[in-house]
Amino acid sequence: MFETLLGLPLFQGLGYGDLTRILESTRLDFETAATGSVLIQQDQLCEGLTFVLEGDITLTTRSADRTWSVEETMATPFVCGLEVLYGSLRHYRHTLMTRSETRLLQMDKRTVGALIAYFEVFRLNVMNLLTTTVVRHDMLHWLPAEQSLKGRIRGFMRAHVLRPAGEKHFRISQQKMGEYLGEDKRFVARALHEMEHDGLLQLERQDIFIPSFEALLSASF
């Protein structure tokens, strides 16, 4: 139990005494979810945190007009909900689904608040995770402008993923991507086919599969 908690982002750095107090005084709900279970639904009200301890999960984000989406594989352990647990925007931004049997820890908002109030290391971990997320999003707006169309396609994709690594599925038409980039669909299609020829992605109808986002980011355009 101690090793499990210390492996989670918000518990790292806590001492033996603090962990003992948490386990003695706090209700921690450990669960197992079957393959294909929807853990979190986009636009659902966030009432706590979901820690994914082990298993394969996908995180899907749909556009505001519901015309396209991005599906990502996420590394574990992983915590979902922290950025929308407090404040005025308290609805999940993503849908979380299991791809295999998955071990979870569910923690309600009241428990999270108590841990923030009583344990300084937990409070600092929350602040570090939130500020890191804010800075990463801010940095995206200040990256050098991509000159080529393939570079701009990559930039569009980078701006719409949560984790810039692993497999990605962009379920979007070339017409819709062209609208975002201000380019004719024909030129977008040509650039995507060239990227497919280079082994960076695979094209199907209204579906762009990227086997390694790291390889896409390191490509020279």
PABAGU-24520 format. One line per 4 residues: their letters; for each residue x, y, z of N, C-alpha, C, O, CB. Coordinates in steps of 0.05 Angstrom, whole numbers, m for minus. Each point is the difference from the previous one (the first is absolute). Last residue first. Glycine has a CB too. Layout:
N
a = X,Y,Z,X,Y,Z,X,Y,Z,X,Y,Z,X,Y,Z; ...
END
This chain:
221
fsas = 218,384,m823,m17,9,m22,10,26,m11,m11,11,m19,m29,m34,39; 69,m67,48,9,26,m12,m18,6,m24,m3,m16,m19,50,8,34; m65,m53,80,4,0,m29,7,28,m9,m8,20,11,m25,m57,m16; 10,9,97,28,2,m7,5,1,m30,23,4,m9,m13,m29,50
llae = m99,15,m3,12,25,10,29,4,m8,10,22,m3,m41,m25,42; m14,m78,m61,m12,23,m15,13,26,9,7,17,m16,m50,m42,11; 65,m53,52,13,0,m27,m11,23,m17,15,12,m15,m10,m62,17; m43,36,83,27,9,3,14,2,m27,15,19,m5,m13,m39,51
fspi = m88,m17,m38,0,29,m1,28,11,3,6,22,m10,m53,m22,28; 11,m95,m55,20,11,18,0,30,m2,10,11,m20,18,m53,18; m93,m10,m47,11,m21,18,19,10,21,2,m11,22,m8,m20,m59; m80,75,m16,28,6,4,12,m20,20,m7,1,23,m1,49,m32
fidq = m84,m36,m61,13,m14,22,29,6,1,14,m2,m20,m48,m35,16; m63,79,m36,29,2,m3,12,m13,25,m3,9,22,1,34,m49; m98,m35,m30,14,m11,23,30,2,m6,10,m10,m21,m49,m22,32; m37,47,m73,m5,17,24,14,m11,25,m11,3,22,m33,11,m43
relq = 57,m80,m51,m21,20,m4,m7,14,27,m9,m12,19,m9,m15,m58; 115,m8,35,m25,m13,m8,m21,22,m2,6,23,5,7,m68,18; 103,37,m10,m25,13,m8,m22,m20,m6,5,m20,m14,22,58,m3; 72,m27,78,m16,m18,m18,m27,13,m4,m13,9,19,38,m50,m3
llgd = 83,77,13,m28,m4,7,m13,m19,m20,12,m7,m21,m14,52,42; 96,m26,m22,m7,15,24,m29,m4,9,m6,4,23,40,30,m36; 23,m66,m67,m5,m18,23,m8,14,26,2,m12,21,31,m17,m42; m18,62,m73,23,2,17,m3,m18,25,19,m1,16,m10,47,m33
heme = m80,m36,m44,21,m12,m15,26,m1,17,16,m19,m3,m37,34,m40; m53,32,77,m5,m29,1,23,m15,m14,9,m21,9,m59,29,m8; 51,84,m7,7,m8,27,m5,m30,5,15,m13,14,m26,60,2; m16,m9,m97,29,0,1,10,m8,27,20,m15,3,m19,51,m37
hlar = m93,m26,22,9,m24,m14,31,m1,m1,11,m22,1,m53,23,m29; 1,76,66,m4,m24,17,9,m25,m14,12,m18,14,m51,41,7; 42,57,m69,20,1,21,m3,m25,18,20,m12,8,m20,63,m9; m64,m39,m67,26,m6,m12,21,m1,22,17,m18,0,m31,41,m43
avfr = m73,3,68,1,m28,m7,27,m8,m11,11,m21,7,m60,22,m17; 33,90,27,2,m15,25,2,m29,m6,17,m14,13,m44,49,11; 11,20,m97,28,3,10,4,m14,26,22,m12,5,m19,56,m28; m90,m43,m13,18,m15,m18,29,2,9,15,m20,0,m46,28,m37
kdeg = m39,42,81,0,m29,7,20,m15,m17,12,m19,10,m60,23,4; 64,100,6,m17,m16,m17,3,m30,7,22,m9,6,m19,43,m43; 17,41,112,12,m11,m24,m21,m16,m15,m19,m11,11,64,9,11; m43,45,70,m3,20,m21,11,m9,m27,11,16,m15,m10,19,50
lyeg = m8,m83,53,26,10,m9,m3,22,m21,20,12,m8,m1,m57,17; m96,2,29,16,9,22,26,13,m9,9,20,12,m29,m56,17; m34,m5,m94,m14,24,11,16,12,23,2,24,2,m47,m43,m16; 74,m64,m23,6,23,m17,m13,26,9,12,21,m2,m8,m53,m36
mkqq = m25,m48,82,27,8,7,8,24,m17,13,19,9,m1,m66,5; m94,7,m34,m1,15,26,28,9,8,2,23,10,m42,m50,4; 34,m25,m91,m14,25,m5,m1,16,26,6,24,0,m34,m45,m35; 61,m66,37,20,18,m12,m13,27,m6,14,21,1,11,m60,m20
sirf = m66,m21,99,2,0,m30,21,20,m9,7,19,14,m56,m31,m17; 48,m45,98,m6,26,m12,2,m2,m30,18,m14,m10,m2,38,51; 12,m76,50,m24,m7,m16,m12,26,m11,m18,12,11,9,m54,17; 107,6,13,m15,25,m7,m23,m8,m18,4,m7,m23,37,36,28
hkeg = 26,m84,66,m20,m2,m21,m14,27,m3,m14,9,18,7,m59,m10; 106,9,38,m21,19,m2,m19,m8,m23,10,m9,m21,20,46,40; 58,m77,51,m18,m2,m23,m22,21,2,m9,7,21,19,m56,m24; 85,70,52,m17,m24,m2,m18,1,m25,5,17,m19,m4,m20,68
aprl = 31,95,m4,15,m25,m3,m21,m22,m4,m23,3,8,62,13,20; m52,80,6,13,m1,m26,18,m24,m4,23,2,m7,m23,47,8; m94,m25,55,26,m12,5,15,m2,m27,m9,m15,m18,m8,m11,58; m67,67,m40,7,5,28,28,m10,6,14,13,16,m62,m17,m4
vhar = 8,44,m108,4,m24,15,8,7,29,11,21,5,3,m46,m47; m29,88,m33,m25,m13,8,4,m27,13,m19,m16,2,m2,40,m39; 90,35,0,m17,18,17,m25,m14,10,m13,11,18,30,27,m44; 43,m82,m35,14,4,26,m18,17,19,0,m5,24,45,2,m47
mfgr = m74,m9,m67,m2,m25,16,12,4,28,m12,m9,20,13,m18,m62; 8,97,m19,m28,m3,7,m4,m24,17,m14,1,20,1,20,m63; 99,m8,8,m6,19,21,m29,m1,9,m6,3,24,41,26,m42; m8,m82,m55,12,m10,25,m7,19,23,m6,m9,22,43,m14,m48
irgk = m61,52,m58,m17,m23,7,10,m11,26,m16,m6,18,6,m4,m66; 62,76,11,m24,11,12,m20,m21,7,m14,2,21,21,39,m48; 72,m67,m18,6,10,27,m24,12,14,m3,m3,24,49,12,m40; m55,m36,m73,3,m24,17,8,9,29,m10,m12,19,24,m15,m60
lsqe = m19,94,m24,m26,m9,6,1,m25,18,m16,m3,19,m1,21,m62; 98,53,50,m12,m18,m20,m28,m9,8,m7,1,24,53,m17,m37; 4,74,70,0,12,m26,m14,m17,m21,m14,10,m17,56,13,29; m52,m6,100,8,m20,m20,m3,12,m27,m20,14,m6,5,m52,36
aplw = 35,93,64,m20,m7,m21,11,m20,m19,23,3,m10,m43,43,15; 53,m40,99,5,12,m26,m21,m9,m21,m9,m23,1,58,25,10; m80,0,91,19,m15,m16,5,14,m27,m18,14,m9,2,m57,32; m45,67,51,24,16,m5,21,m16,m15,23,8,m2,m33,18,43
hlmd = m77,m58,m7,m7,24,m15,25,16,m8,m3,19,m15,m40,m18,39; 49,m80,31,m9,m8,m27,m6,25,m17,4,m1,m25,m23,m41,44; 41,49,74,24,m3,m18,m9,m6,m28,14,8,m19,14,m23,58; m92,17,31,8,27,m8,23,m2,m20,1,17,m18,m16,1,63
hrvv = m16,m98,m6,m20,11,m19,8,27,m10,m4,7,m23,m31,m33,46; 89,m13,43,2,m15,m25,m20,10,m21,7,3,m24,8,m43,50; m18,76,62,23,10,m15,3,m15,m27,7,13,m20,16,m3,64; m92,m37,15,m5,27,m10,23,10,m17,m4,11,m21,m24,m2,61
tttl = 37,m93,4,m20,m1,m21,m5,27,m13,m1,3,m24,m21,m41,48; 77,34,52,14,m12,m23,m19,m2,m24,8,5,m22,21,m31,54; m65,55,50,16,21,m12,16,m11,m24,3,14,m20,1,8,65; m57,m84,5,m17,21,m13,17,21,m14,m6,7,m23,m29,m15,57
lnmv = 80,m59,17,m13,m12,m24,m17,21,m15,0,1,m24,m1,m45,48; 42,71,57,20,m6,m20,m13,m11,m26,7,8,m22,27,m16,58; m88,21,41,8,26,m12,20,m5,m23,m2,13,m20,m6,10,64; m18,m98,6,m23,10,m15,8,26,m14,m6,3,m24,m26,m24,57
nlrf = 95,m15,25,m2,m16,m24,m23,9,m17,2,0,m25,18,m39,50; m9,80,59,21,9,m19,m1,m17,m26,4,11,m22,24,3,61; m86,m40,31,m8,26,m10,20,11,m21,m8,11,m20,m14,m2,65; 43,m89,1,m22,m5,m19,m9,27,m12,m5,1,m24,m10,m41,51
vefy = 79,46,40,12,m12,m24,m22,m6,m21,4,5,m24,33,m25,52; m63,53,57,13,21,m16,12,m12,m26,m2,12,m21,12,13,63; m96,m55,19,26,m11,m8,14,19,m20,m9,2,m23,m8,m49,31; m72,63,31,15,m11,22,29,m10,m8,16,m4,18,m60,m9,1
aila = m24,54,m81,1,17,24,20,m11,21,13,17,13,m61,m5,m21; 31,m60,m73,12,26,m7,4,16,26,21,13,3,m41,m13,m50; m28,m79,54,28,m6,m4,16,25,m7,22,4,9,m34,m50,m24; m82,53,23,12,m6,26,30,m6,m2,16,10,16,m60,m28,m1
gvtr = m7,31,m94,2,25,15,14,m4,27,16,16,9,m57,1,m32; 20,m92,m30,22,15,m12,5,26,16,23,7,5,m34,m27,m50; m63,m32,69,25,m13,8,24,15,m11,20,5,15,m43,m49,m13; m62,73,m29,4,5,29,26,m12,10,14,13,15,m64,m12,m9
kdmq = 21,m18,m95,10,27,3,6,7,29,19,14,7,m45,m1,m47; 32,m117,10,m19,22,m3,12,27,7,21,1,12,m58,m34,m2; 81,m59,m52,2,17,23,m19,23,m3,2,16,m19,46,m29,27; m15,m92,m50,m18,22,m1,1,16,25,0,m11,22,m30,m15,m53
llrt = 94,m47,m27,m5,11,26,m18,24,m4,7,19,m14,38,m35,33; m20,m80,m80,m6,28,4,0,7,30,m3,m17,17,m24,17,m59; 55,m78,m43,m1,5,29,m2,30,4,15,16,m11,11,m58,22; m53,m26,m99,14,24,10,m5,3,30,m22,m3,10,19,25,m55
esrt = m4,m88,m52,m8,1,28,18,20,14,24,0,m3,m40,m48,2; 10,72,m98,5,m25,14,m11,2,28,m9,21,8,51,m30,m36; m52,81,m28,6,m19,m22,7,m27,11,3,m19,m16,12,57,m12; m76,53,66,20,m20,4,3,m17,m25,m20,m6,m14,10,5,63
mlth = m20,109,m38,m10,m27,m4,23,m20,3,23,5,m7,m60,12,m23; 3,95,41,21,m19,7,m12,m28,m2,m21,m6,13,44,39,17; m40,75,m68,m12,m25,7,22,m21,4,18,m2,m16,m60,13,m10; 43,103,38,7,m24,m14,m17,m24,8,m13,1,21,60,16,m25
ryhr = m49,72,43,7,7,m27,5,m24,m18,4,2,m24,15,40,42; m81,m22,77,22,m14,m12,4,8,m29,m20,5,m14,13,m43,45; m36,105,41,m8,m23,m15,24,m12,m15,17,15,m10,m63,5,4; 36,63,63,3,m24,15,m9,m25,m16,m8,m20,13,3,46,29
lsgy = 28,84,m38,m2,m19,m23,5,m28,11,23,m9,0,m9,45,m34; m7,39,92,m27,3,m12,m4,m19,m23,m23,m5,m8,24,52,21; 66,m70,73,m4,22,m18,m28,0,m13,m17,m16,9,65,15,m18; 7,m90,40,m8,25,13,m4,22,m21,7,m4,m23,19,m9,65
lvel = m7,m75,m70,m12,m6,26,m9,25,14,m21,m1,14,50,m39,m11; 19,26,m90,m28,9,0,m14,m6,27,m24,2,1,23,m9,m51; 94,m16,30,m3,27,m11,m28,11,0,m4,24,m5,43,m34,m24; m16,m80,59,10,21,18,m5,28,m11,m6,18,16,41,m51,m1
gcvf = m57,m56,m56,m20,16,13,10,23,16,m15,17,8,m11,m57,m6; 78,m56,m25,m18,15,m17,m20,16,18,m11,m11,19,15,m23,m56; 98,m24,36,m21,12,16,m17,17,m18,10,16,m16,18,m17,58; 46,m88,m48,m11,24,m13,m23,10,18,m16,m16,10,29,0,m57
ptam = 79,m62,38,m24,11,13,m8,27,m11,17,15,m10,m6,m41,51; 7,m18,m115,m8,m2,28,24,m1,19,21,m9,m9,m63,m14,m6; 15,64,m91,18,m16,17,m11,0,28,m12,20,9,52,m8,m38; m99,m2,m64,12,14,22,17,m19,16,m6,m23,5,m32,55,m3
teev = m8,m16,m108,7,m19,21,15,15,22,17,17,m6,m15,m56,m28; m77,84,m34,27,m4,8,3,m23,19,m18,m7,15,26,56,m21; m77,7,m72,2,m22,19,29,m6,6,16,m3,m18,m60,m17,2; m24,104,m26,27,m11,3,m1,m22,21,m10,5,22,32,39,m37
swtr = m100,8,m56,10,m7,26,29,m10,m2,10,m7,m21,m57,m5,36; m46,68,m68,25,m15,m1,10,m6,28,m9,13,19,20,7,m64; m95,25,28,5,m9,m27,26,m16,m3,4,m14,m20,m29,54,4; m23,10,93,m3,m29,m2,5,m10,m29,m11,m21,m7,m22,23,45
dasr = 43,89,3,m23,m5,m18,m5,m29,m5,m17,m7,m16,26,51,m5; 63,m16,78,m24,12,11,m25,m5,m18,m22,m2,10,51,37,11; 49,m108,m23,m1,28,m5,m27,11,10,m19,m15,5,49,11,m45; 17,m83,85,m17,8,m23,m1,30,m3,1,14,21,m29,m56,m16
ttlt = 95,m40,41,m10,28,2,m15,7,m25,11,m2,m22,28,15,52; 1,m106,29,m11,12,m25,m11,28,6,m14,4,20,2,m50,m37; 81,m39,56,m12,26,7,m9,13,m26,16,5,m18,13,0,60; m2,m111,m4,0,20,m21,m15,25,10,m20,m2,15,21,m34,m51
idge = 57,m54,84,m23,18,m2,3,18,m25,22,6,m9,m28,m8,59; 47,m92,8,1,15,m25,m25,17,m2,m22,m10,1,51,m25,m24; 23,m3,117,m18,m6,m22,4,18,m24,15,19,1,m48,m35,32; 47,35,78,11,m19,m19,m21,m5,m22,m24,1,5,53,m23,31
lvft = m43,94,26,25,m12,12,14,m18,m20,24,2,m4,m45,0,49; m46,87,m45,3,m25,m14,26,m12,8,21,11,m6,m49,5,m34; m41,58,88,28,m8,m4,m1,m27,m15,m11,m20,10,27,45,32; m88,61,m26,3,m28,m8,30,m5,m5,12,11,m18,m59,m13,m2
lgec = m16,79,80,22,m7,m17,0,m30,m6,m8,m16,17,35,53,3; m114,34,0,23,m12,13,22,m7,m19,m1,9,m23,m30,m28,57; m54,57,m60,m5,0,29,23,m14,16,m3,m5,24,m46,5,m34; 16,46,m93,22,m12,15,m6,2,29,m3,23,11,36,m12,m48
lqdq = m103,m15,m51,10,16,23,21,m15,15,m3,m24,7,m42,46,m4; 30,m37,m109,m11,m9,25,11,17,23,24,8,m2,m29,m55,m16; 34,52,m75,m22,18,8,m15,m9,25,m19,14,9,14,m3,m57; 61,m87,3,4,29,m6,m26,15,6,m22,m9,m8,57,m2,m27
qilv = m13,m80,87,m13,9,m25,5,30,m3,m4,15,18,m32,m51,m15; 83,m56,50,m7,29,1,m12,7,m27,10,m8,m21,27,19,55; m17,m101,m19,6,9,27,m10,29,4,m10,7,21,50,m37,m20; m65,m58,m66,2,29,m1,4,11,28,m19,m2,17,m9,5,m59
sgta = 53,m104,0,m15,16,19,5,30,m5,23,8,m4,m21,m46,38; 39,m43,m78,m22,14,m13,m17,17,18,m21,10,m8,21,m46,m24; 53,m42,77,7,11,m26,m25,13,m13,m22,m12,1,58,m23,m6; m37,31,111,2,m19,m21,8,14,m26,m3,25,m3,m31,m54,25
atef = 58,60,82,m19,5,m22,5,m20,m23,24,m5,m6,m27,54,19; 21,m37,101,10,m12,m25,m22,3,m21,m23,m7,4,51,m27,21; 2,90,73,m19,m15,m17,15,m13,m23,23,6,m6,m60,26,19; 46,26,90,14,m14,m21,m20,m17,m15,m15,m15,12,59,15,14
dlrt = m50,86,44,m15,m20,m14,16,m11,m24,2,12,m21,m45,11,34; 60,26,88,10,m1,m27,m14,m23,m14,2,m23,8,43,43,6; m55,44,80,m12,m22,m16,10,2,m28,m5,20,m14,m36,m21,43; 90,36,65,m13,7,m25,m11,m25,m14,13,m21,0,18,61,m4
seli = 22,m37,88,m21,19,4,m17,6,m26,m20,14,2,48,6,34; 49,m82,m28,m16,m5,24,m25,18,2,m20,m8,11,62,m5,12; 23,20,m94,m13,m26,m2,m18,m5,24,m20,m14,m2,59,m3,m24; 12,96,25,m19,1,m22,m16,m26,m1,m24,0,m3,54,31,m23
rtld = 42,m24,87,m23,16,9,m22,1,m22,m23,m2,6,54,30,22; 50,m71,m49,m14,m15,20,m25,15,9,m21,m12,3,64,m9,12; 16,65,m73,m15,m21,m14,m17,m17,20,m22,m8,m6,58,7,m30; 22,66,71,m22,13,m13,m17,m21,m15,m25,1,2,52,41,m8
gygl = 53,m72,48,m20,9,19,m25,12,m13,m22,m6,8,59,14,24; 37,m33,m86,m13,m23,11,m23,8,19,m21,m11,0,64,m16,m5; m18,102,m66,15,m18,18,m17,m22,10,m24,m1,m4,53,39,17; m34,20,m109,m11,m2,26,16,m21,17,9,m20,m11,m55,32,m7
gqfl = 62,9,m76,14,16,20,m12,m1,28,13,10,18,m2,19,m56; m73,m51,m46,29,m3,0,12,20,20,m7,23,1,6,m38,m49; m94,4,23,9,m11,25,31,m1,2,11,m7,21,m53,m19,m19; m12,55,m80,m5,18,22,10,m10,27,m1,15,19,m39,0,m44
plgl = 51,m66,m60,11,27,m2,m4,17,25,18,15,7,m26,m18,m55; 16,m105,56,m19,19,m11,10,29,1,15,7,18,m52,m38,m4; 81,m48,24,3,1,m29,m19,19,m14,3,5,m24,12,m51,27; m16,28,91,24,15,m6,5,2,m30,15,17,m9,4,m31,53
ltef = m90,m40,m11,m6,28,4,24,17,m8,m3,21,m12,m28,m33,49; 41,m82,m40,m20,9,m19,m5,30,2,m1,14,m20,m20,m59,22; 78,3,61,13,3,m26,m20,10,m21,7,15,m18,25,m52,30; m66,17,73,17,24,1,14,4,m27,1,23,m9,7,m31,58
m = m61,m69,m39,m17,24,0,17,25,0,m5,19,m14,m31,m44,38
END
